[in-house]
Amino acid sequence: MTQKHILETALKLFAQKGYDRVTVDEICKKSGTSKGSFYQHFSAKSDIFFMKFLEADDYYAQVMESLPEELDVYEKLSIFFHKALCFLNQEMGKDLMKVMYSSALTSNEHSYFLNERRKLTHIFVYFAKEILKKKGIEPAEHRIQAVLSILTQYMMGMIYHWCVRRDEKSLEDHSGEAIAVMIEGLKNWNLAEPRSVSAV
């Protein structure tokens, strides 16, 4: 309960003031906890964001488990993207996502966006292998990495585009057409050609 209280207090402060303008002392004061208690639950301020990403990854894993096995890989990918973006919109919110993205650009503390050990990365690798399998292409490492890069760029790009927009549309509504275009592009992408892969 203490950890959750500290986390929620810190996230509110980050959204209000920006990550870099909030100190551990301020988080402790606002949450009514001691510094010792803070460091008992978090090794550093950046762990606050890391824990939110772990929550998101747990949700992504649940989505994957819920997908019917008989679905086509592209249908699975479309459903996954829609559900993932809906979760980020509802559970993270635009203000917090703005802070996370701006912090990742200005600080070396935040490596979770491209962390290869994340569940999200493993999910994208699964999709990459399944897409290559459907195309009848050998799932060589460089091809897997090419698809992984595209999926990561699309997700991050959709979120960034939503963050800089000033309208009230949800992240999922903003990204619906982009998801469809991504799926169509993956279907038509000739991954067997070395030039296509090296262009990523």
C-alpha positions in Angstrom: 0.0 0.0 0.0 2.9 2.4 0.8 4.6 1.6 -2.5 1.3 2.3 -4.4 0.7 5.5 -2.5 4.3 6.8 -3.2 4.0 5.8 -6.9 0.6 7.5 -7.4 1.8 10.7 -5.6 5.0 10.8 -7.7 3.1 10.3 -11.0 0.7 13.2 -10.2 3.7 15.4 -9.4 5.5 14.4 -12.6 2.4 15.1 -14.7 2.0 18.5 -13.0 5.6 19.7 -12.9 7.6 17.5 -15.2 9.9 14.7 -14.1 13.1 16.7 -13.8 11.4 19.4 -11.5 10.3 16.8 -9.0 12.7 15.7 -6.2 12.6 12.6 -4.0 12.2 14.9 -1.0 9.1 16.5 -2.6 7.6 13.0 -3.3 8.2 12.0 0.3 6.7 15.2 1.6 3.6 15.0 -0.6 3.1 11.3 0.1 3.7 11.7 3.9 6.4 9.1 3.9 10.1 9.1 4.9 13.1 9.0 2.5 14.0 5.6 4.0 10.6 4.3 3.1 10.9 5.6 -0.4 14.2 3.9 -1.0 12.8 0.7 0.6 10.4 0.5 -2.4 12.3 2.3 -5.1 16.1 2.3 -5.8 15.8 5.6 -7.7 13.2 8.2 -8.9 13.3 6.6 -12.4 12.0 3.3 -10.9 8.6 5.1 -10.7 8.3 5.0 -14.5 9.8 1.6 -14.7 7.1 0.2 -12.4 4.4 1.7 -14.7 6.0 0.0 -17.7 6.0 -3.3 -15.8 2.2 -2.8 -15.2 1.7 -2.1 -18.9 3.8 -5.2 -19.9 1.7 -7.4 -17.5 -1.4 -6.2 -19.3 0.2 -6.8 -22.7 0.9 -10.4 -21.7 -2.7 -10.9 -20.6 -3.9 -9.6 -24.0 -1.7 -12.1 -25.8 -3.0 -15.0 -23.6 -6.6 -13.9 -24.4 -6.1 -14.0 -28.2 -7.8 -17.0 -29.9 -5.1 -19.3 -31.3 -7.0 -19.7 -34.6 -6.7 -16.0 -35.5 -4.5 -14.9 -38.3 -1.3 -13.2 -37.1 -2.3 -9.9 -38.6 -5.7 -10.0 -36.8 -3.8 -10.8 -33.6 -1.5 -7.9 -34.2 -4.3 -5.5 -34.9 -6.2 -6.5 -31.8 -3.1 -6.3 -29.7 -2.3 -2.7 -30.9 -5.8 -1.5 -30.3 -6.0 -2.9 -26.8 -2.5 -1.8 -25.9 -3.1 1.8 -27.0 -6.5 1.8 -25.2 -4.7 0.8 -22.0 -2.1 3.5 -22.3 -4.8 6.1 -22.9 -6.9 5.0 -19.9 -4.2 3.9 -17.4 -1.4 6.3 -18.2 -3.0 9.3 -19.8 -1.7 11.9 -22.2 0.0 14.1 -19.5 2.0 11.2 -18.0 3.0 9.9 -21.4 4.3 13.3 -22.4 6.4 13.4 -19.2 7.7 9.9 -19.9 8.7 10.7 -23.5 10.3 14.0 -22.7 12.2 12.4 -19.8 13.5 9.6 -22.0 14.9 12.3 -24.4 16.7 14.3 -21.8 17.9 11.7 -19.3 20.1 8.6 -19.5 18.1 7.0 -16.6 15.3 5.8 -18.8 16.2 2.8 -20.8 12.9 0.9 -20.6 11.6 2.2 -23.9 14.0 0.0 -25.9 14.7 -2.6 -23.1 15.2 -6.0 -24.8 14.1 -7.8 -21.7 10.6 -6.2 -21.6 7.6 -8.4 -22.2 6.6 -6.0 -24.9 9.8 -6.7 -26.8 9.3 -10.5 -26.5 5.7 -10.1 -27.8 6.9 -8.1 -30.8 9.6 -10.8 -31.5 6.8 -13.4 -31.5 4.8 -11.3 -34.0 7.9 -10.9 -36.1 8.5 -14.7 -36.2 4.9 -15.4 -37.0 4.8 -12.8 -39.8 8.0 -14.3 -41.4 6.5 -17.8 -41.0 3.3 -16.7 -42.8 5.4 -15.2 -45.6 7.3 -18.5 -45.9 10.6 -16.7 -45.1 13.4 -18.0 -42.9 13.2 -16.2 -39.6 16.8 -15.0 -39.6 17.9 -12.7 -36.8 18.3 -9.7 -39.0 14.8 -10.1 -40.4 13.3 -10.5 -36.9 15.1 -7.4 -35.9 13.7 -5.5 -38.9 10.1 -6.4 -38.1 10.7 -5.7 -34.4 12.1 -2.2 -35.3 9.0 -1.4 -37.4 6.6 -2.5 -34.7 8.4 -0.5 -32.0 8.6 2.6 -34.2 5.0 2.4 -35.1 3.9 2.1 -31.5 6.2 4.9 -30.3 5.3 7.1 -33.2 1.5 6.7 -32.6 2.0 7.6 -28.9 4.2 10.6 -29.7 1.8 11.9 -32.4 -1.1 11.7 -29.9 1.0 13.5 -27.2 1.7 16.5 -29.4 -1.9 16.8 -30.7 -4.1 19.3 -28.8 -7.5 17.7 -29.5 -9.5 15.5 -27.2 -9.4 12.3 -29.3 -8.3 9.1 -27.5 -5.0 7.4 -28.4 -6.9 4.5 -29.9 -9.1 6.7 -32.1 -6.0 8.7 -33.2 -4.2 5.6 -34.2 -6.9 3.4 -35.8 -6.0 4.3 -39.4 -2.3 4.1 -38.7 -2.7 0.6 -37.3 -4.5 -0.5 -40.5 -1.8 1.1 -42.7 0.9 -0.7 -40.6 -0.8 -4.1 -41.0 -1.2 -3.6 -44.8 2.4 -2.5 -45.1 3.6 -5.6 -43.2 1.5 -7.8 -45.5 3.1 -6.3 -48.6 6.6 -5.9 -47.3 9.0 -8.2 -49.2 11.3 -9.2 -46.3 13.1 -11.7 -48.5 14.8 -8.9 -50.3 18.1 -7.8 -48.5 17.6 -4.2 -49.6 14.2 -4.0 -47.9 15.7 -5.2 -44.7 18.7 -2.9 -44.7 16.5 0.1 -45.4 14.9 -0.2 -41.9 
